[in-house]
């Protein structure tokens, strides 16, 4: 019988990723199964997060503010389904509420969804954008981007769903803090406070109203237009002919204060 060394097998499966050293600019290797690497030039140890934040900051310096609005870009760390560390990009900007385009036809498009009428945070139960944001003057728009490569070991048909579920959970955690502070929020995709929603059983009164999150889509916002206008990001979906590189979850925090 042939026995394999677990450590050796792990080493063969791991591959190096190339980054720029944030201290001297030299190319540095950080292996997939390692959290840090050592720069061959300046001899300093660099964590994966430091390397990713440095790359994002360089990209940010090359990015011009869109529509006069400053865009903040950071790299954040979260825990995946197996409690592994995942790194995602977080985009943020504050815009006047009047600049957000909302249309009734976007809400009507939800009628084509096979789950239409089974979630109390989605049409036909969701309010109009005007009703929901009454008295608000600005919106802090958020976009979290998680690489689909983190889920490459999953079945192809499950990768996008698992990636979106994960990055949306990161967004929900952030939005929940804002709501606990008394702010009005909107998230991404159907509300998952209850799974399944009681609407599936013909009950039309939410049993967890303090956890219910209306999505931007359910309020009539076109996410593709919003991502492009705020962050110059083109949203991707995986299809039979195309595999997305990043999966995004978008949300907003509405405020009575005017946008800067």
C-alpha positions in Angstrom: 0.0 0.0 0.0 1.3 3.5 -0.9 1.1 6.1 1.8 1.1 9.8 1.1 2.6 12.5 3.3 -0.3 15.0 4.0 2.1 17.9 4.2 3.7 17.0 0.9 0.3 16.6 -0.8 -0.7 20.1 0.5 2.5 21.6 -0.8 1.9 20.2 -4.3 -1.7 21.5 -4.3 -0.7 25.0 -3.2 0.4 27.6 -5.8 2.1 31.0 -5.3 0.4 34.3 -5.9 2.4 37.3 -7.0 2.0 40.7 -5.3 4.0 44.0 -5.2 5.9 44.6 -1.9 4.2 47.6 -0.3 7.6 48.7 1.1 9.9 48.6 -2.0 7.7 47.6 -5.0 9.6 44.3 -5.6 7.5 41.4 -6.8 6.8 39.0 -3.9 5.4 35.5 -3.7 2.8 34.5 -1.1 1.7 30.9 -1.4 -2.0 30.1 -1.2 -1.7 28.2 2.1 0.4 30.9 3.7 -0.7 34.2 5.3 2.5 36.1 4.6 5.7 36.1 2.6 9.2 37.7 2.8 10.4 40.2 0.2 13.7 39.1 -1.4 14.8 42.7 -1.8 14.0 44.6 1.4 13.7 41.4 3.5 10.5 42.6 5.2 7.6 40.2 5.9 4.4 41.1 4.1 1.0 39.7 5.0 -1.5 38.8 2.3 -3.9 41.6 3.5 -1.1 44.2 3.4 -0.3 43.1 -0.2 -3.9 43.2 -1.3 -4.5 46.6 0.4 -1.5 48.0 -1.3 -2.7 46.8 -4.7 -6.1 48.3 -4.1 -4.6 51.7 -3.0 -2.6 51.8 -6.2 -5.7 51.2 -8.2 -7.6 53.9 -6.2 -4.9 56.5 -7.0 -5.5 55.9 -10.6 -9.3 56.1 -10.3 -10.9 59.5 -10.8 -13.9 60.4 -8.6 -17.1 59.7 -10.5 -19.6 62.6 -10.8 -17.6 64.6 -8.3 -18.1 62.0 -5.5 -15.1 60.6 -3.7 -14.9 56.8 -3.8 -13.4 54.9 -0.9 -11.9 51.5 -1.6 -10.6 49.1 1.0 -9.7 45.4 1.3 -11.5 43.6 4.1 -11.2 40.2 5.7 -14.2 37.9 6.4 -14.8 34.3 7.3 -16.1 31.9 4.7 -18.4 28.9 5.0 -15.6 26.8 6.4 -14.4 29.5 8.7 -11.5 30.3 6.3 -10.2 33.8 5.8 -11.6 35.5 2.6 -10.6 38.9 1.3 -13.0 41.2 -0.5 -13.0 44.7 -1.9 -15.3 47.2 -0.3 -16.3 50.3 -2.3 -18.2 53.2 -0.7 -19.4 56.6 -1.9 -22.0 59.1 -0.7 -24.4 60.5 -3.3 -27.4 62.9 -3.2 -30.6 60.8 -3.0 -32.0 62.6 -6.0 -29.2 61.1 -8.2 -30.5 57.5 -7.6 -32.6 56.5 -10.5 -35.6 54.3 -9.6 -38.3 53.0 -11.8 -41.6 51.2 -11.3 -40.7 48.9 -14.3 -37.7 47.6 -12.3 -40.0 46.5 -9.5 -42.4 45.0 -12.1 -39.5 43.0 -13.5 -39.6 40.9 -10.3 -42.8 39.4 -11.5 -40.8 37.1 -13.7 -39.0 35.6 -10.7 -40.2 32.1 -9.8 -40.3 33.1 -6.1 -42.4 36.2 -6.8 -44.9 36.8 -3.9 -43.1 34.5 -1.5 -40.9 37.0 0.3 -42.2 39.9 2.4 -39.2 42.1 1.6 -39.7 41.7 -2.2 -42.4 42.9 -4.6 -45.4 43.1 -4.4 -44.9 43.7 -0.6 -41.9 46.1 -0.8 -42.6 49.9 -0.6 -41.8 52.3 -3.4 -38.4 54.1 -3.2 -40.1 57.4 -2.4 -42.1 55.9 0.5 -39.1 54.1 1.9 -36.6 57.0 1.7 -39.1 59.8 2.7 -37.2 62.6 4.6 -33.8 61.3 3.5 -31.3 63.5 1.5 -28.4 61.2 0.7 -27.3 57.6 0.3 -24.1 55.9 1.3 -23.8 53.3 -1.5 -21.8 50.2 -0.8 -20.5 47.5 -3.1 -18.6 44.4 -1.8 -16.7 42.3 -4.4 -15.6 38.8 -3.6 -13.5 36.7 -6.1 -15.3 33.7 -7.4 -12.0 31.8 -7.3 -12.5 31.2 -3.6 -15.2 28.6 -4.6 -13.3 26.9 -7.4 -13.6 23.5 -5.6 -17.4 23.7 -5.6 -19.5 22.3 -8.4 -19.7 24.9 -11.3 -23.5 25.3 -10.8 -23.1 26.1 -7.1 -20.1 28.5 -7.2 -21.9 31.7 -8.0 -24.7 31.0 -5.5 -22.3 30.2 -2.7 -20.1 33.2 -3.4 -23.1 35.6 -3.5 -24.5 34.1 -0.3 -21.1 34.7 1.4 -20.5 38.2 0.2 -24.1 39.2 1.0 -23.7 38.0 4.5 -20.7 40.4 4.9 -23.0 43.2 3.6 -25.8 42.2 6.0 -23.5 42.3 9.0 -22.5 45.9 8.1 -26.0 47.0 7.4 -27.3 45.5 10.6 -24.9 47.7 12.6 -26.2 50.8 10.7 -29.8 49.8 11.4 -29.1 49.2 15.1 -27.8 52.8 15.1 -31.2 54.0 13.9 -30.4 54.4 10.2 -32.5 53.3 7.2 -30.9 50.6 5.1 -31.3 48.6 1.9 -29.5 45.4 0.9 -29.0 42.9 -1.9 -31.3 40.0 -3.0 -34.2 38.5 -1.1 -34.4 38.9 2.7 -33.0 35.9 4.5 -34.1 36.8 8.0 -36.4 33.7 7.9 -35.8 30.8 5.6 -38.3 30.2 4.3 -40.3 33.4 4.6 -43.7 33.0 6.1 -45.2 34.4 2.9 -44.6 31.0 1.4 -47.3 29.7 3.8 -49.8 32.4 3.1 -48.8 34.6 6.1 -48.4 38.2 5.2 -47.2 39.7 8.4 -43.5 39.6 9.0 -42.5 37.8 12.2 -39.0 39.4 12.3 -39.6 43.0 11.2 -36.5 44.2 13.1 -34.4 41.9 10.8 -36.2 42.4 7.5 -34.1 44.0 4.8 -35.6 45.4 1.6 -33.2 45.1 -1.3 -32.3 48.0 -3.6 -33.8 46.0 -6.5 -37.1 45.7 -4.6 -37.2 49.5 -4.3 -36.9 49.9 -8.1 -33.1 50.5 -8.4 -31.2 49.1 -11.4 -28.1 47.7 -9.8 -26.1 47.6 -13.1 -26.7 51.3 -13.6 -25.9 52.0 -9.9 -22.6 50.1 -9.9 -21.5 51.7 -13.1 -22.4 55.3 -12.1 -21.0 55.1 -8.6 -17.9 52.9 -9.0 -17.4 52.3 -12.7 -17.9 48.6 -12.0 -19.7 46.3 -14.5 -21.7 43.6 -12.6 -21.1 40.1 -13.8 -23.3 36.9 -13.7 -22.1 33.4 -14.4 -23.8 31.8 -17.5 -23.2 28.8 -19.7 -20.8 30.9 -21.8 -19.3 33.1 -19.2 -17.8 32.7 -15.7 -17.8 35.8 -13.5 -14.5 36.8 -11.9 -16.1 38.7 -9.0 -19.5 38.5 -7.3 -20.9 41.7 -5.9 -23.4 42.6 -3.2 -24.7 46.1 -3.2 -26.5 48.0 -0.4 -27.2 51.6 0.8 -27.5 53.5 4.0 -29.9 56.5 3.8 -29.4 59.7 5.8 -31.1 63.0 6.4 -27.8 64.7 6.0 -26.9 66.3 2.7 -24.1 64.6 0.6 -20.7 66.4 0.8 
